[in-house]
Amino acid sequence: MSSKGLAHIAIQARNYRKTIDFYTKVFGFKVGHFWRLPAFHINEASILISPDGRTCIEMFDNEYNGTRRTQVGSP
């Protein structure tokens, strides 16, 4: 089995602004889209796009308190 890459992951950042700075300055990601979703207590969220355009990271602030979380290895 082969893989072509990672399409999308989501990260709840402890420090949203510093995390965005890290991914953009160190890895060259660009902010592709920014939004807020107050109903879910998301004050800041962005999609970061890798320099080759093949990988996206959804980054959101630490205010999110959703109850549905999936852990690796969970059904």
C-alpha positions in Angstrom: 0.0 0.0 0.0 1.4 3.4 -0.9 0.4 6.9 0.2 0.3 10.2 -1.7 0.5 12.3 1.4 -1.6 13.7 4.2 -4.7 15.6 3.2 -5.9 17.3 6.4 -5.4 17.3 10.2 -6.8 19.5 12.9 -4.8 20.9 15.8 -6.2 22.6 18.9 -3.5 25.1 19.7 -2.7 26.1 23.2 -1.4 29.4 21.8 -3.1 30.0 18.5 -1.1 33.0 17.3 2.3 31.5 18.2 1.4 28.2 16.5 0.3 30.0 13.3 3.6 31.9 13.4 5.6 28.7 13.8 3.9 26.8 10.9 4.1 29.8 8.6 7.7 31.0 9.4 9.4 27.6 9.9 7.5 25.3 7.5 6.3 27.9 4.9 2.6 27.2 5.3 0.2 30.0 4.1 -3.1 30.9 5.7 -5.7 29.8 3.2 -8.8 30.7 5.1 -9.7 32.2 8.5 -13.0 31.9 10.4 -14.8 32.1 13.8 -17.4 29.6 15.0 -18.8 31.1 18.3 -21.5 28.4 18.6 -18.6 25.9 19.3 -16.5 28.4 21.3 -14.0 28.7 18.4 -12.8 32.3 18.4 -10.1 31.8 15.8 -9.5 29.1 13.3 -7.5 28.8 10.1 -6.7 26.4 7.3 -3.0 26.4 6.7 -1.8 25.2 3.3 1.7 23.6 2.8 4.1 25.1 0.3 3.4 22.3 -2.2 -0.3 22.7 -1.7 -0.8 19.0 -0.9 -1.3 19.2 2.9 -3.7 21.3 5.0 -3.7 21.8 8.7 -6.9 23.1 10.4 -5.7 25.2 13.4 -8.1 26.4 16.1 -7.8 28.1 19.4 -7.8 26.6 22.8 -11.3 27.8 23.7 -13.1 24.9 21.9 -14.8 22.6 24.5 -16.5 20.1 22.3 -17.5 16.8 23.8 -16.9 14.6 20.7 -13.3 13.7 20.4 -11.7 10.8 18.6 -8.5 9.3 19.9 -6.1 7.3 17.8 -7.1 3.6 18.1 -10.7 4.4 19.2 -13.6 2.9 17.3 
